Amino acid sequence: MNQQGRILVIRGGAIGDFILTLPAIAALRNAFPAARLELLGYPHIASLAQAGGLVDCVKPIEARALAGFFAEGGMLSEELRRYFASFDVIVSYLYDPDGVFRRNVGRCSTAHFIQCPHRATDTDRVHATITYLKPLEQLAIFDPDPIPRLTIPKMEIDSLIQLGKVKGQPGLEWRNSVALHPGSGSERKNWPEHKWRDLITHLLEKTTTRLLIVGGEAEFDRLDRLTKGLPANRAASARSLPLVELAAILQNTKAFVGHDSGITHLASALGLPCVVIWADSNPDVWRPPAPNATIIHEKAGIHAVPVDRVWTALLQYLDNGVSN
């Protein structure tokens, strides 16, 4: 491909799937630094790649406009016809088992179309980042970095407290706090709430470290219960922040504790040391692949993971904040 060409990556999916596709996006950016690289996806997630400097532009996937592209011989949006025709390479991670989308794009574009798996499978026992990178060998991209890496401009936690976006006591130093995400996209992936409470108690009683407790809309009740009664000068909570803002404040923390979730993958991609309380997904495929991620797992299930194991794993990052 001409170094001055245009590349489109199409990526839907949840936060974790997107983060695990970042090495592929970064590999394209590194292989074709002068090309215009655009991303068609869900803006609330895909904006992470633009904020991190990996793509030049994010366009929203609109189900209605794309619908015709998933019907054999369907009516194609004129706007999307022109859009797809403007690219030299299209890399698609959309689910397209029968190739209908690919053929319809071929009706309006001469781009080199690369079909990628929309999701890795447990049976392959190959990490998802490798699965998502493999199709790029068609562009002579071999052995790229398989670790998701993301750098977002930092934002002070206190600045969001003062704006009312984060709940906590303003005017304090929140840098080097510990981030906790006690939820996930599935209840079966969640460590028991009383064990989270015990871990929080350990942190408050045995360290001088401040806590940033984060969660999404589906986790509000759990966050309410876990943050109730916590001292405002030691614990702040961030709920349903835009992902770019969440990433910006997570970079002020020194460690992260969470489950098998998209936010854990985000924290790891940001370079945070992560203690990951793992449920039943295949870690060979789905764990954060960075060496900064410590996986805590019990054969008996996530409910059997003891607080002491998580606490001990976390302690290695808290040597400057442990009380005597």
Sequence and secondary structure as in RCSB ss.txt:
>XXXX:A:sequence
MNQQGRILVIRGGAIGDFILTLPAIAALRNAFPAARLELLGYPHIASLAQAGGLVDCVKPIEARALAGFFAEGGM
LSEELRRYFASFDVIVSYLYDPDGVFRRNVGRCSTAHFIQCPHRATDTDRVHATITYLKPLEQLAIFDPDPIPRL
TIPKMEIDSLIQLGKVKGQPGLEWRNSVALHPGSGSERKNWPEHKWRDLITHLLEKTTTRLLIVGGEAEFDRLDR
LTKGLPANRAASARSLPLVELAAILQNTKAFVGHDSGITHLASALGLPCVVIWADSNPDVWRPPAPNATIIHEKA
GIHAVPVDRVWTALLQYLDNGVSN
>XXXX:A:secstr
  TT EEEEEE S HHHHHHHHHHHHHHHHH TTSEEEEEE HHHHHHHHHTTS SEEEE  HHHHGGGGSTT  
  HHHHHHHHT SEEEE S  TTSHHHHHHHTT  SEEEE  SS  GGG S HHHHHHGGGGGGT  S   S   
      HHHHHHTTSEES TTS  TT EEE    SSGGG   HHHHHHHHHHHHHHB   EEEEE GGGHHHHHH
HHTT  TTTEEEEES  HHHHHHHHTT SEEEE SSHHHHHHHHTT  EEEE  SS HHHHS  STTEEEE  TT
 GGG  HHHHHHHHHTT TTTB  
